[in-house]
Amino acid sequence: MRALVAAAIGLAAALALVFTISAVGSPPGETSPKPLLTTVPGPKQ
């Protein structure tokens, strides 16, 4: 019975954390107008 109560408390805490993070939202940010430039290594000789 204790395990069931502990599982219920853990689930409630996890859901509360998820809802809190969802309510706060992600921080405002901007994307860079410049694309990321990547290079492909040439063939080995």
Contacts in CASP RR format, 6 or more apart in sequence:
PFRMAT RR
TARGET T0000
AUTHOR 0000-0000-0000
METHOD contacts of the structure
MODEL  1
MRALVAAAIGLAAALALVFTISAVGSPPGETSPKPLLTTVPGPKQ
END
